[in-house]
Amino acid sequence: MTALSVLQLFDPIAADMRAVDTLIRERLYSDVVLIRQMAEYIIHSGGKRLRPALVLFAANALGYRGGKKHHELAAVVEFIHTSTLLHDDVVDESELRRGNKTANALFGNAASVLVGDFLYSRAFQMMVNVDSMRVMQVLAEATNVIAEGEVLQLLNCHNADVTVAGYLQVIRCKTAKLFEAAARLGAILTEAPPAIEQALADFGIHLGTAFQIVDDVLDYSADETETGKHLGDDLAEGKPTLPLIHAMQHGTSGLAARVRLAIETGGRDDFPAVLEAIQATDALNAARSHARGEADLAIGALQGLPSSVFKEALLKLTDFAVSRGF
């Protein structure tokens, strides 16, 4: 699915997304020049805005008519996400994201960490304006779990003994938790029954898990011009992602040993050998199949929602999450 089709997918919330973009620009303003410079760079660096879209889709699917609070929370979710990216790129020593130089490559690690902190604190300022203790509980928990996921991922780097369960624990904390929170917020804004709120939360966590698994697949199979990052970045950082775990579990002892060594040492020198192991064990298709299973669970979670163009868009968004790169 192309970038154009993503825009088509967002068509039912196009006006809301424009309002969120305007709000993001307003709330990013600071008297500190460096913050303004980095904010402008971040705004123009692209991104699908899937997480804020989840807030808008969920709220609209449940008939939200409460003013502009869904715009505020969509912007909050995007700020939290962006702050984690800034910190991620410093930890991972990344130089490329979405086809552009990372903020840390341009402005330095210290500036990226501090502006990431600014975005976190600005997000909490904004969520207070919504005047809902439940909203603050959900977002406070989400940011804490995301931080735990980041630390878990750091501990897992260069550890070739990470299991599928350990891998899933990381991505459910690090990535899927914000998807879960975004979808849940739409239900909270509409004061939906607990069962509906939980259904949307389940949708979000399964969607986020599927999305991240496919991201990890694309690190070994995508066109760099489409992903906007270098192939093999995960391997260079020693990250034991699902394709690598599958290759070690299902490959010959020789192939498994190659993958294990590559994870433990990091770098890109072993990328051809690892790619050979991945292809020999059909690891990418196995990982995509796992992602498809998560997507099916996400779709199932939406069955209780009333029919609408917004529910339909959420279903299509789920298909998009697992069809990228095909």
SULQUI-V793382 format. One record per pair of residues at least 6 apart in sequence whose ideal C-beta (glycine too) atoms are under 8 Angstrom apart, sorted by the first residue. I is the first residue (numbers start at 0). J is the second residue. Records with the same first field share a line. If there is no record, write none. Layout:
I = J + J
This chain:
0 = 8 + 318 + 319 + 322 + 323
4 = 319
5 = 47 + 319
8 = 312 + 315 + 316 + 319
9 = 16 + 48 + 52 + 312
10 = 312
11 = 56 + 59 + 308 + 309 + 312
12 = 52 + 55 + 56 + 59 + 309 + 312
15 = 55 + 59 + 69 + 70 + 73
16 = 48 + 51 + 52 + 55
18 = 67 + 70
19 = 48 + 51 + 55 + 70 + 73 + 74 + 77
22 = 70 + 71 + 74
23 = 42 + 74 + 77 + 78
24 = 42
26 = 74 + 78 + 121 + 125
27 = 34 + 35 + 38 + 41 + 42 + 121
28 = 35 + 38
29 = 35 + 38 + 117
33 = 106 + 110 + 114
34 = 114 + 117
36 = 106
37 = 102 + 106 + 110 + 111 + 114
38 = 114
40 = 102 + 105 + 106
41 = 81 + 85 + 102
44 = 96 + 97 + 99
45 = 97 + 98 + 99 + 227
46 = 97
48 = 77
49 = 178 + 210 + 316
50 = 76 + 77 + 80 + 177 + 178 + 181
51 = 73 + 74 + 76 + 77 + 181
52 = 73 + 316
53 = 76 + 178 + 181 + 182 + 185 + 203 + 206 + 313 + 316
54 = 69 + 72 + 73 + 76 + 181 + 182 + 184 + 185
55 = 69 + 70 + 73 + 185
56 = 185 + 309 + 312 + 313 + 316
57 = 181 + 182 + 183 + 184 + 185 + 186 + 199 + 309 + 313
58 = 69 + 184 + 185 + 188 + 189
59 = 69 + 185 + 307 + 309
60 = 185 + 304 + 305 + 307 + 309 + 310 + 313
61 = 185 + 186 + 189 + 191 + 195 + 304
62 = 189
63 = 69 + 185 + 188 + 189
65 = 188 + 189
68 = 129 + 188
69 = 184 + 185 + 188
71 = 125 + 126 + 128 + 129
72 = 126 + 129 + 134 + 184 + 188
73 = 181
74 = 125
75 = 122 + 125 + 126 + 138
76 = 177 + 180 + 181 + 184
78 = 118 + 119 + 121 + 122 + 125
79 = 118 + 119 + 122 + 138 + 141 + 142 + 145 + 177
80 = 177
81 = 115 + 118
82 = 115 + 116 + 118 + 119 + 122
83 = 115 + 145 + 149 + 177
84 = 96
85 = 102 + 103 + 111 + 112 + 114 + 115 + 118
86 = 111 + 112 + 115 + 149
87 = 93 + 149
88 = 96 + 101 + 102 + 103 + 104 + 111
89 = 103 + 108 + 111 + 112
90 = 149 + 153
91 = 232 + 236
92 = 236
93 = 101 + 103 + 104 + 228 + 232
94 = 100 + 101 + 104
95 = 101 + 104 + 227 + 228 + 229
96 = 227 + 228
97 = 227 + 228
98 = 224 + 227 + 228
99 = 227
101 = 111
102 = 110 + 111 + 114
103 = 110 + 111
106 = 114
119 = 142
122 = 138
123 = 138
126 = 134 + 135 + 138
127 = 135
131 = 187
133 = 187
134 = 184 + 187 + 188
137 = 180 + 183 + 184 + 187
138 = 180 + 184
140 = 180
141 = 176 + 177 + 179 + 180
144 = 172 + 176
145 = 172 + 173 + 176 + 177
147 = 172
148 = 169 + 170 + 171 + 172 + 173 + 174 + 176
149 = 173
151 = 168 + 169 + 172 + 173
152 = 169 + 173 + 238
155 = 161 + 165 + 166 + 169 + 238 + 239
156 = 236 + 237 + 238 + 265
157 = 237 + 262 + 263 + 264 + 265
158 = 237 + 239 + 262
159 = 239 + 247 + 258 + 259 + 262 + 263
161 = 239 + 244
162 = 244
163 = 241 + 244
166 = 239 + 240 + 241 + 244
167 = 208
170 = 207 + 208 + 211 + 212
171 = 204 + 207 + 208
173 = 211
174 = 207 + 208 + 210 + 211
175 = 203 + 204 + 205 + 206 + 207 + 208 + 210 + 211
176 = 204 + 207
177 = 207
178 = 203 + 204 + 206 + 207 + 210
179 = 200 + 201 + 203 + 204 + 207
180 = 200 + 203
181 = 203
182 = 199 + 200 + 202 + 203 + 206
183 = 196 + 199 + 200 + 203
185 = 199
186 = 195 + 196 + 199 + 200
187 = 196
191 = 199
194 = 303
195 = 303 + 304
198 = 300 + 301 + 303 + 304
199 = 300 + 301 + 304
201 = 296 + 297 + 300
202 = 297 + 300 + 301 + 313
203 = 297
205 = 293 + 294 + 296 + 297 + 300
206 = 293 + 294 + 297 + 316 + 317 + 320
208 = 290 + 293
209 = 290 + 291 + 293 + 294 + 297 + 317 + 320 + 321
210 = 290 + 320
212 = 241 + 286 + 287 + 289 + 290 + 293
213 = 286 + 287 + 290 + 320 + 321 + 323 + 324
215 = 233 + 240 + 241 + 242 + 286
216 = 241 + 242 + 283 + 286 + 287 + 290 + 324
217 = 226 + 323 + 324
218 = 226 + 228 + 230 + 231 + 232 + 233 + 234 + 240
219 = 230 + 231 + 234 + 242 + 273 + 274 + 277 + 283
220 = 283 + 324
221 = 230 + 324
223 = 229 + 230
225 = 324
230 = 270
231 = 267 + 270
233 = 240
234 = 243 + 261 + 262 + 265 + 266 + 267 + 269 + 270 + 273
235 = 265 + 266 + 267
236 = 265
237 = 262 + 263 + 264 + 265
238 = 262
239 = 262
241 = 282 + 285 + 286 + 289
242 = 277 + 282 + 283 + 285 + 286
243 = 258 + 261 + 262 + 273 + 277 + 282
245 = 280 + 282 + 285 + 286
246 = 254 + 255 + 258 + 273 + 276 + 277 + 279 + 280 + 282
247 = 254 + 255 + 258 + 259
248 = 255
249 = 280 + 282 + 285
250 = 258 + 276 + 279 + 280
251 = 279
254 = 275 + 276 + 279 + 280
255 = 276
257 = 269 + 272 + 273 + 275 + 276
258 = 273 + 276
260 = 269
261 = 269 + 270 + 272 + 273
276 = 282
277 = 283
287 = 321
290 = 320 + 321
291 = 321
294 = 317 + 318 + 320 + 321
297 = 317
298 = 314 + 317
301 = 310 + 313 + 314
304 = 310
